[in-house]
Amino acid sequence: QVQVVESGGGLVQAGGSLRLSCAASGLTFDDYSMGWFRQAPGKEREGVSCISWSGDKTYYTDSVKGRFTISRDNAKNTLYLQMNSLKPEDTAMYYCAVLKSKGTFYHNCGPMALYDYWGQGTQVTVSS
């Protein structure tokens, strides 16, 4: 069965960096676009960034543009999110997910209902 497992979260001071990883198994990884999402306490889950199946297209929500970089290594079946210049408002549980339709990419990532196979998440906490 398909599994995705996030890792790399932690506690960091404002201005610091973290690199999140998402290891996927049970699917042909390079057939699917992937996304990173986050949910802060008391808030709705939101899309952060997404990347096409080949890695040639990416999208970032405005609040992370210029600070976060999404990438993927299809040989390792792994998705990454490099997060620099972290702010306290980046504090959240971060999740990766698989876009359900093969060979599809939405320029704004599309709604979360289009994603499947969510991981358990990795906690990112940024102290001020």
VENPE-V699049 format. One record per backbone hydrogen bond with DSSP energy under -0.5 kcal/mol. NH is the residue of the N-H (numbers start at 1). CO is the residue of the C=O. Records with the same first field share a line. If there is no record, write none. Layout:
NH = CO + CO
//
This chain:
3 = 25
5 = 23
7 = 21
10 = 123
12 = 125
14 = 127
15 = 86
16 = 13
18 = 83
20 = 18 + 81
21 = 7
22 = 79
23 = 5
24 = 22 + 77
25 = 3
29 = 27
31 = 28
32 = 29
34 = 51
35 = 97
36 = 49
37 = 95
38 = 46
39 = 93
43 = 40
46 = 38
48 = 36
49 = 36
50 = 59
51 = 34
52 = 57
55 = 52
59 = 50
61 = 48
64 = 61
65 = 61 + 62
67 = 64
68 = 64
69 = 82
71 = 80
73 = 78
74 = 72
76 = 73
77 = 73
78 = 73
79 = 22
80 = 71
81 = 20
82 = 69
83 = 18 + 81
84 = 67 + 82
85 = 15
86 = 16
90 = 87
91 = 88
92 = 124
93 = 39
94 = 92 + 122
95 = 37
97 = 35
98 = 116
99 = 33
100 = 114
103 = 31
104 = 101
109 = 106
114 = 111
115 = 112
116 = 98
119 = 96
122 = 94
124 = 92
125 = 10
127 = 12 + 125
//
